[in-house]
């Protein structure tokens, strides 16, 4: 079992992903939810979901004004912070 907890602060956005955090120490066996809190997001949303999977931690947004999930909406911009925690099996 791997436990993760951290805070990510985007000082200056580069050319990386705006929806995924990569570089987990081990690859998960299954997808697992993680607790996420975001401030200074590039988009407005009503809920955010973090899934720990083989690709890394992928964020899915839910916007009450739009219909359904907006998985492709980028959340990271300069000044965005993300607090997260979760665990997964390897």
C-alpha positions as CSV (number, residue, x, y, z in Angstrom):
1,X,0.0,0.0,0.0
2,X,1.4,3.4,-1.0
3,X,0.2,6.6,0.8
4,X,0.6,9.9,-0.9
5,X,0.1,13.4,0.5
6,X,1.3,16.7,-0.8
7,X,0.9,20.3,-1.9
8,X,1.7,21.4,-5.4
9,X,2.1,25.1,-6.3
10,X,2.4,26.2,-9.9
11,X,4.7,29.2,-9.9
12,X,5.1,29.3,-13.7
13,X,3.2,27.0,-16.1
14,X,5.4,25.3,-18.6
15,X,4.6,22.8,-21.4
16,X,3.4,20.0,-19.2
17,X,-0.1,18.7,-18.7
18,X,-2.8,20.9,-17.2
19,X,-4.9,18.0,-16.0
20,X,-2.5,15.3,-14.8
21,X,0.3,15.0,-12.2
22,X,2.8,12.3,-13.2
23,X,5.7,10.7,-11.5
24,X,4.2,8.5,-8.9
25,X,6.8,6.2,-7.2
26,X,4.9,3.0,-8.1
27,X,2.2,2.1,-10.7
28,X,-1.2,1.4,-9.1
29,X,-2.9,-2.0,-9.6
30,X,-6.3,-0.3,-10.0
31,X,-7.7,3.3,-10.2
32,X,-8.3,4.8,-6.8
33,X,-9.9,8.1,-5.7
34,X,-7.9,10.7,-3.9
35,X,-8.9,13.8,-1.9
36,X,-8.2,17.0,-3.8
37,X,-8.5,20.7,-2.9
38,X,-7.6,23.3,-5.6
39,X,-7.2,27.1,-5.5
40,X,-6.5,29.5,-8.3
41,X,-7.7,27.2,-10.9
42,X,-7.7,28.1,-14.6
43,X,-11.5,27.2,-14.8
44,X,-14.5,27.5,-12.6
45,X,-16.0,24.2,-11.4
46,X,-18.4,23.0,-8.8
47,X,-16.5,19.8,-7.9
48,X,-13.2,18.2,-8.6
49,X,-12.3,14.5,-8.6
50,X,-8.8,13.0,-8.4
51,X,-8.1,9.5,-9.7
52,X,-4.8,7.8,-9.0
53,X,-4.1,5.5,-12.0
54,X,-1.4,4.2,-14.2
55,X,-1.1,7.6,-16.0
56,X,-0.7,9.5,-12.7
57,X,-3.2,11.5,-10.8
58,X,-5.8,12.7,-13.3
59,X,-8.3,15.4,-12.4
60,X,-11.9,15.5,-13.6
61,X,-14.0,18.6,-13.1
62,X,-17.8,18.8,-12.7
63,X,-19.4,22.1,-13.6
64,X,-23.0,22.7,-12.5
65,X,-23.4,25.3,-15.2
66,X,-22.4,22.8,-18.0
67,X,-23.6,19.3,-18.5
68,X,-21.6,16.6,-16.8
69,X,-17.9,16.1,-16.3
70,X,-15.3,18.1,-18.1
71,X,-12.3,15.7,-18.1
72,X,-10.4,17.7,-20.7
73,X,-10.6,21.1,-18.9
74,X,-7.2,22.2,-17.8
75,X,-7.0,23.3,-14.1
76,X,-3.4,24.4,-13.8
77,X,-2.2,28.0,-14.5
78,X,0.3,30.3,-12.8
79,X,-0.6,30.5,-9.1
80,X,-2.6,27.3,-8.9
81,X,-2.2,25.2,-5.8
82,X,-3.3,21.6,-5.3
83,X,-3.5,19.8,-1.9
84,X,-4.0,16.1,-2.3
85,X,-3.9,12.9,-0.4
86,X,-4.7,9.3,-1.1
87,X,-3.5,5.7,-1.1
88,X,-3.2,2.9,-3.6
89,X,-2.2,-0.7,-3.9
90,X,0.8,-1.9,-6.0
